[in-house]
Amino acid sequence: MLQQNEKEVEALSAALQAYIAQAPPPPPKPVIPTTEYLMEELEDAILSSVSKHAKHILENIRGEVSNMLQKESASMYESLWPKIELILRMVDTVSRTTGTNVVAEG
């Protein structure tokens, strides 16, 4: 039995030495994803990001255009209203003087 144990120990020792002598397996090669795979995986995130960014830009442009139109409208009103008011007073004066409705005839 002692002899059998010695043989088993020798066999285990030889197996251990063989295992230690083996070169370690090479590390796994990294998997490089394809462009198609990346686009499929990132498409929703990219579209969402671009959409949010574009929406923000469009909202800014809309605000700027709205402000510009309000300023232009106010400027036009300020420059035209006195002239319109003058014409209305002239029409009123002519109407009262002649007793006719100048706007209806004109």
Stockholm file with secondary structure:
# STOCKHOLM 1.0

chainA/1-106         MLQQNEKEVEALSAALQAYIAQAPPPPPKPVIPTTEYLMEELEDAILSSVSKHAKHILENIRGEVSNMLQKESASMYESLWPKIELILRMVDTVSRTTGTNVVAEG
#=GR chainA/1-106 SS CHHHHHHHHHHHHHHHHHHHHSCCCCCCCCCCCCHHHHHHHHHHHHHHHHHHHHHHHHHHHHHHHHHHHHHHHHHHHHHHHHHHHHHHHHHHHHHHHHSSCHHHHC
#=GC SS_cons         CHHHHHHHHHHHHHHHHHHHHSCCCCCCCCCCCCHHHHHHHHHHHHHHHHHHHHHHHHHHHHHHHHHHHHHHHHHHHHHHHHHHHHHHHHHHHHHHHHSSCHHHHC
//
